[in-house]
Amino acid sequence: MTAFTAEIIGTAVLILLGNGVVANVVLNKTKGNGGGWIVITTAWALAVYVGVVISGPASGAHLNPAVTVGLATAGKFSWSLVPQYILAQMLGALLGAFFVWLFYKDHYKETADAGAKQATFCTAPAIRNNFSNMISEVVGTFLLVFTIFYFTDPSFGGKDATPVTTIGMGSIGALPVAFLVWVIGLSLGGTTGYAINPARDLGPRIMHALLPIPGKGSNDWDYAWIPVIGPLLGAVAAAGLYFLLQS
């Protein structure tokens, strides 16, 4: 499997399971209806785990343009590969969102709330304030990417420590990333729904616009730029601090 294919499949699985749990919780007449925030954040963390396990050996399991840009900014990834990784992540996000709709198609018909339907595709702020919402996405993604740098640092534990590359430890190495996403969701996800991934939000938002979902509402394009720009800014800031601390 090529890195391009791995990023498509890994991101598609991430979105299928991540947005799938949102659909299970918010759409009518599902077995998981009303399951709540702990169910959503836990399943999203496990969705990251599954996506990383699948794609990690071939691509390093970025699954997120912010991670790709952050690693490139820190000199840990080639800029020449960034466009193809982001394209693959976007394609995977579109594909994953399509399969969520296909899987829960009958339940979209049974749900009158257009906002609930949109939530199964993309994020929306709990309180709409562009500045505060941007800060939420910047800080959440900063924490994600900054911590990932230490997961992937061959000198993890200090320059004199035995080299450990967490992401390179197969399925076990994927667990720290899952726990990281879980705690970000539990602690910082209440304001914007913690997109912390431009592809995760923009790809499904586009699919929401394209699919024949009965009774769907706005795609909220006025807000759509925040979960794209915010994560990218947070990733670059994380790379800058990491580079400063290593110099």
Summary of the structure (lengths in Angstrom):
residues: 247
radius of gyration: 17.4
end to end distance: 35.8
largest distance: 59.7
contacts: 914
relative contact order: 0.18
helix: 70%
strand: 1%
